[in-house]
Amino acid sequence: MGTSFAARADAATNLVLHFFDQADLYGDEPFLWHKADGAWRSISWRETARLIAAMAAALTAIGVKRGDRVVIVSENRPEWLIADHAIMAAGAITVPTYVTNTGADHLHILDNSGAVAAIVSTAKLAATLMPAVFRAESCRIVIGIEPLRIGQESGTAIFDWPTLLDSHPGDVAATRAGITAGRRDLACLIYTSGTGGVPRGVKQHHGAILQNVAAASSIIETDFAIPADGARDSFLSFLPLSHAYEHTCGQFVAIGLGASIHYAEGLEKLAANMEEVRPTIMV
C-alpha cells in the first residue's frame, strides 16, 4: 500500500474503477456502517464491490443504457453509495435529489435531466416521487430499496432492490471490463437547492471529483498524523449526499482515504451517533 492516497486518485481513470481498486486493497475490512435493530452493522469493501457489480448488471438488464440519467431519492445509507456507483458502472449518470423535494421539484428534475429511471429508498419518499414519475416524460422505471406497496400505473415498471440483487451475479471483473468512462466523462448531475429559482443541474465529471479527492487526501495525509497502529479514518455521514459537498467529501474522499463510513440515523440522533462511532472526520 505504498502509493499515497492522493496519487491513487490522480491515477484513477474514473470514480468506479477507483473504488474497485480501493476495494481490492482493503478486501474484507469493514467499510459501510448502518444502525439496525439497535446495533451498528457493517458491509465490507469486497461485499460492497460485489453489490455494485450486481446492481450495475441489474440496471442494464432492466433497460438502463449508457448515457441515461438515473435519479436517486434516498436518505444517507449504504444503498446510496452502492446505487451511485452501480449507475456509473452501467455507463449511466447519477442524478441525486433531496429527500425534502416537493412533487413539483421531482417532476422538474426528472424532465430537466431526462431521467429514465429512479431509485427510491422508502414508501414514504415514494409517495411524493411517484406522482411526478407518472407525469414525467421519460421515467418509466422505479426501483424501491424497501417495499413500496405501489401498483403498476401509466406503464411504469416497479422493481424491488433485493430481488434485483439476488437475480444478478456480482461479477466485479466483468463489470470492470465493461467500464469505459474517462476523467472527462460526466459522472453526475447535482441539482441546486433552487434558492434562485428552479433547481439547476450542475455537471460534475469523473476527473473533477477525483481531483478534489486527490487534493483533500493530500492535505489530510500530509498534515494529520496516521496512527502508529495503521488504523484508518472513519467518517460519520449526516449532511445530504444529494449535495455536492457531502457527495464529494463524505463519500468519494472517504473512499480515497480507505476510510469507513458510518451513516448517521438522523440529525436528532447525531450527538448519540458521534459518541458511539467516535469518527475521526465529519463534513
Secondary structure, DSSP 8 states (H G I E B T S, - for coil): --S-HHHHHHH-SSHHHHHHHHHHHHTTSEEEEEEETTEEEEEEHHHHHHHHHHHHHHHHHTT--TT-EEEEE--SSHHHHHHHHHHHHTT-EEEEE-TT--HHHHHHHHHHHT-SEEEE--HHHHHHHHHHHHH-SS--EEEESS------BTTBEEEEHHHHHHHS---HHHHHHH----TTSEEEEEE---TTSS--EEEEEHHHHHHHHHHHHHHHHHHS---TT----EEEE-S-TTSHHIIIIIIIHHHHTT-EEEE-S-GGGHHHHHHHH--SEE-
